[in-house]
Amino acid sequence: LPDWRVLSLFGVGAGLMRGAGCTINDMWDRDYDRKVARTASRPLAAGDISTFQSFIFLGGQLSLALCVLLCLNYYSIVLGAASLSLVITYPLMKRITYWPQLVLGFTFNWGALLGWSAVKGSCEWSVCLPLYLAGVMWTLVYDTIYAHQDKRDDIVIGVKSTALQFKEDTKQWLSGFSLAMLLSLCVAGMNCNQTFPYYSAVAGTGAHLAHQIYTLDIDKPEDCWKKFASNRTVGVLLFVGIVLGNL
C-alpha cells in the first residue's frame, strides 16, 4: 500500500500548488477574464479583491507549500523548487504561443518526477520520464477540450490555445495524444515491473478516452465541460491500477 504520510503530503502539496497556480493565473489574466463571460465573475476580474490582497493570499499558499516540501528529502526539495518557474510563467504562454496547454502539461505533471524522488531519494528516469510524458499528453487532451469552451471569446481578445490551433482537426490530435499517453504508461509500467491490474487500468483508461473523444462536441461548451470533468475518472482508474498492480 502507499505510504500514507507521503500520500498525505502530496495531496496537501498538490492542492496548495494547484491553488497557487490558479491565483497566479488570475493575477496575470484579470484584464482578459473581465472580457470572457465564463470568467468575468472571478474575484480579481470582478474587483471583489485587490491585487495586493491576492499577493498576500498567494504568499500564504506558497509558504504552506514550502512547509510541505521541506518535509521531503534534499533531492526532492531541489526538484520541487525547480518547478516554481513553470508555475509562475505558464499563465503567460497563452499570449505568445498556440501551445499553452503543452506548458501547462510540463507544470502540472511535475509530481510524476517528485513522487518517485520523495520515496526513493532520486529519480529512476526510465520510469519517471515516460510517466511524466504520459501526464503531459493527458493534459493536452483534457485542457484542449477545456479551451474549446472559450474559443469564441479567445479569438476576440487575442488569447491563443490548442483549441484554436487544431480547430476542426481537434479529435485527430486528441486521439494522437491519447495514444502517446497510453504507450508511455505501458513503457513506465514495464520499466518498474508492473502487473496485470495496472495494464487493465491502462486499457480502461484507453476505453474511457476513446469514448470521451468520439462523443465530444467541440462546439457545445457544456459538453466540453462535461468531458473535461470526466477526466477525474482517468485519474482514479490509474491510481487504483497502480496500487492493485503493486499489491
NORQUIHU-V959626 format. One record per pair of residues at least 12 apart in sequence whose ideal C-beta (glycine too) atoms are under 6 Angstrom apart, sorted by the first residue. I is the first residue (numbers start at 1). J is the second residue. If there is no record, write none. Layout:
I_J / I_J
//
This chain:
6_118 / 9_68 / 9_71 / 12_68 / 13_65 / 13_68 / 16_61 / 16_64 / 16_65 / 17_65 / 19_61 / 20_61 / 20_62 / 21_87 / 23_58 / 24_88 / 24_91 / 25_91 / 26_42 / 26_44 / 27_54 / 28_91 / 30_44 / 30_45 / 32_157 / 33_45 / 35_157 / 36_150 / 36_153 / 72_118 / 73_121 / 75_117 / 75_121 / 75_122 / 76_114 / 76_117 / 76_118 / 79_114 / 79_117 / 80_114 / 83_110 / 86_106 / 86_107 / 87_107 / 90_103 / 90_104 / 90_107 / 94_159 / 94_160 / 98_160 / 98_165 / 101_140 / 101_143 / 101_144 / 101_162 / 104_139 / 104_143 / 105_136 / 105_139 / 105_140 / 108_139 / 109_132 / 109_135 / 109_136 / 112_131 / 112_132 / 112_135 / 113_128 / 113_132 / 116_128 / 126_191 / 127_188 / 127_191 / 127_192 / 130_184 / 130_187 / 130_188 / 131_188 / 133_184 / 134_181 / 134_184 / 134_185 / 137_177 / 137_180 / 137_181 / 138_181 / 140_177 / 141_174 / 141_177 / 141_178 / 142_228 / 142_231 / 144_162 / 144_163 / 145_224 / 145_227 / 145_228 / 146_228 / 147_161 / 147_163 / 148_163 / 148_218 / 148_224 / 149_221 / 149_224 / 151_163 / 151_164 / 170_218 / 171_213 / 174_213 / 175_213 / 178_209 / 182_206 / 185_202 / 194_245 / 195_245 / 197_241 / 197_244 / 197_245 / 198_241 / 198_242 / 198_245 / 201_237 / 201_238 / 201_241 / 204_237 / 205_234 / 205_237 / 208_233 / 208_234 / 212_227
//
